[in-house]
Amino acid sequence: MTVPSADPTLPLAVRIPATALLDSAGFDTAGLAAAAKALDTAGVRWLVLGDDHASGPDALALAAWLAPQTENLVLVPEVPVTHSEPFHVATSTATLDHDSHGRGGWSPTVQTSGATARLIGRRPAAEAPAAWAEAVAVDEVVTALWHSWDRDAEIRDLETARFLDRDRVHYVDYTGTDSVGEEWTVKGPSIVPQPPQGDLPTLVTVDSGEAAESAIRAAAAFADIVVASSDAFRAGLTAPVVEARDSTFLVRVPVTGAGPNRAELAALVTALRTEDVTVHGVLLDVPDLGDVEAIAARVADS
């Protein structure tokens, strides 16, 4: 048997769910910081921070906190959009990109449970198709707000006491429909200058099941990175995104312990690829924060 060689260019992501960040003493900040630094050193490209809008800390705030503690890692918080204000999503994600000097990303997620709707209290629970349709609208207005400041809008002119050039800041007036059919509006411009990247990379996870088709339609509209299971790839669920966008496709692999090395992950990707299936890399879904450093060491050594 030939052992596959390691591919140092294989795109790798690691996802840590919200529940993994909590221990018996509360929120494990030291463990998260150590895990992020280990992944950064190991050459992992993306760190996805889970956020279920209920059980754990706010992933966007955590990503901003990790920004000055990492150097190369792209920080991708999950952002629950069904019950969040789009203007706040735009300003928070832009701030993350500034904090990280252009290493921010975001992963919009939808919430369809009655429990989450009751927790927030803004609107009733939504069905997946309507929630993902709203996510597309949220992405549109968030992008518009990111670009409501030109890149050179800040002039910081001491002689005229002007911080910005008003002609380089643009008004946004957006009307959308939420997941329960109510109209909402967002008016700009943003209160945060344009992110260093201009557009932050957007990650969408597609799960097999009833919501998959709705998620795929949204991914085809705006996803730069698409995450799906090997079964979803084999079933052709990601094909509409391949036709619509030049996205990066990652296969989701649940991992406990040290997990597979980089060569074994490359072999998995190669085995999935066919004329009809496009896969570029792997997302390791790690339910135990304590395993992350061992995973990083294994990926770095292979």
N, C-alpha and C positions, 0 to 999 in steps of 0.2 A: 504493500500500500504506500502510495506517495503522500507525504505530508505536505499540505499546501504551504507556500511561503507567506509570510506576513505582508500585508499591503498597507504601508504607512499612510497612503492617501485615502484609505477607506473612510468615508464620512461616518463618524460615530457621534451619537447623542446618548445621554443618560437622563432618565426621568426619575425624580424622587417625589412620590405622592405626598399629599398634605399630611396624611396620618403617620407617615414615617418620621416626620419632624417632631413628633410629640413622644416624650417618654414619661416615666412615672413622676418625674419632678417637674414636668411642664415642657416648654419648648427648648430643644437642644441646640442652642446657637453655636456652641463650640464644635459640636459634631458636624453641623452643616458647613461651617467655615472650613474645617479640616477636609471634609469631603470635596468641597468645591476647589480648594487649592490642589488636592491630589489629582482631580480630574484635569485641572488646568495644566499641571506638570506633565500628565500622561498624554497630552495631545488630543483629548476629547474635544470635539468642536462645539457642541451645544449642551447646555445644562437646562433641562426643562423642569420647572418647579410646579408641582401640582397644587391646585386650588379648587376645592369642591364647594366653596362659598359657605361652608358650614363648620367643618370639624377642625380646621387648622388655621395657621397664620395667613395673612394676605401675601400671595406670592409676588405681586409687584413690589411691595415694600421690601420683601426679602431679597429680591433681585437687586434692587438699588443698594441695599446694605452690603451685598456681596461684591458689587462693582469695584470698589477700591481695593478689595482683597484678592482680586484675580487680574490676570494680564491679557489672556488670549481667549478665554472661554466666552462664547456667546450666551448671554443669559436670557432665557425664554420663559417668562412666567405664564402660567395659564391665567386667563382673564375671563371670569364669568361675565357674559355680556347681557344675558336675558333680563337681569334685574339691576343692571348698572347704568349710570348716566353716560352716554357716549362722550360728552365733553370731558368728563373726568377721566375716561379711558384714554382719550387723546393726550391730555396733558400729562398723565402719569407715565404713559409709555414714552413720550418725548423726553420727559425728565430722566427716565432710566437710560435712554440713549446718550444723553448729555453726561450723566454720572459715570457711564462706562466708556466714554470716549468712542462711541460708535460700535458698541458690542451688545446692543439691546435687540431683543426680538419680542414677539408676543404670540400667544396661542389662544385665540378666542374659543370659549366653550359655551355650550348652551345648558340651561337648567329647565327640566320639564317636570320635576316632582312637586307634589303638593306641599311636602314638608319645606322645601326651599322657598316656595312662594309664600308660605305662611311665615317663615323666618324673616323674610325681607318685608312683606306686607304691602308691596306697591301694586301688585296685580295678581290675578289668578294664575294657576299653573297653565303651561302652554303645551301643545303638541309639538313633536320634533320638527315637522315640516315648517310650521310657522316660526318656531324658534330659530331655525337655521336661516330662514328667509330674512328674519330680522338681523341676524349676524352679518349677512351680506350688506345690509343697509348701514349697520354700525361700522363695518370696515370702510365703506365709501365715505362716510362723514369723518371718521377718524383720519383717513388719508387726506381729505380736504383740509382739515384743521392743521395737520402737520405742515402742509404746504401753504397755509395762510400767511406765513412769514416767508419772504424770499430769503435765500441763503445770506444775502448781504444786507438784510434789513437793519441790523445793528450797526450804527455808524459811530456812536459814542463821541460825538463832536462837542468838545469842551467849550469852544468859542461860542457856539449857539445854544449850549445846554440841551442838546437833543441826544437822547439815547438811541432813537431809531428814526428811520426815514419813513414817514407815514405812507408815502406812495409805494413802498415796498411791502406793506402789510395789507392783506386783502380780506374783504368781508365774506363770510360764509353764511348762507341762509339755506338750511337743509330741512326738508320735511320727509319723514318716513312713517312707516306703520309698524307698531310693535307686535309682539307675538300673540296678543289677544285682540288684534284688530283696531286698536286705538291709535290715533295720529299723534306723533311727537315731532317736535321741532328742535333744531340746534342752530344757534346763531353765534358767529365768531366775529373777529378772528380768535385764534388761540391766545392764551396768556403765556405760552412757553414758545421760545424761538424754535425754528425748524430743527428737527433732530439732525445730528451730524451725518447720518446715513441718508437723510431725506425720507426714504421709506424703510421702516423696520421690517425684517423678514417675518413672515406670518406662517405659523405652523398650524395645521389642522389634523386632528386624529380621526380616522375613520374606523369605527368598530363594526364588525359584522352584526347584523340584526336589523330591526325595524327602522332604526334611525340612519342606517348606512346610506341609503339613497339620498336623503336630505343633506347629509354631511358632504357627500360627494358633489352635489350640485354647488354647495357653498365653496368647497375646495377648488372646483373648476373656475369659480369666479375670482378667487383672490389668494389661494394658498401658494406660498413659495416653497414650503416643505410639507409633504404629506406623509403621515405615519399610519400604517395599517398592519394587520396581522398577516402571517404567511398565507392563511386560508383566504383572506380577502384578496390578496394579490393573485392567488391561483384561480379564484372565482371571477377575476376580471373586473372587480369593483372599481379599481383605480383607472381603468381605461379612459373614461370621459375626461379626467384631469390631464392625462397624457396628451390627448387630442387638443385640449384647450390652452394648456400652459406649459412653459418650460420649467417645471418644478423639480425639486429634489425629492426622491421617494425613499423612505426608510422603513424597513420591516421591524415591527415591534417584537422584542424577545424578552419575556419575563425571566428574571435572573435572581437566584439566591446563592449565597456563598460567593466564591471568587469568580464564578462564571467562566464562559469560554474565552480563549485568547483571541487576538486579532486575526490570526490565520484561520481559526475555526469560523469566525464570523464572516471572513471573506469567502470561505467555502460555502457557507449558507447562502450568501447573496448570489454567488455564481450559480448555485443549484436552482435558485428561484427564477433566474433570468431566462426568458425565452423571447421569441419574436413578438409575442403578445404581452409580455410582462416586463415592465421597466422597474428595476430596483437599483438604487445607488449605494445604500448604506444601511446602518442598523441603529435602532434606538433600544437601549437596554432599560427595561422598566424594573426598578429596584425597590421592592417594598420595605426593605430594612436599611435604614441609614448606616447601620454598623457595617454593612457589606461593601459600601461604596469605595472605601480606601483600598480594600483587597482587590476589587474589580479594577480600579485604576492601576494598581501595581501590575496586575496580570496583563492588562492591555498594553502598558508601557514596556513590559519585558518581552513581549512576543514580536 
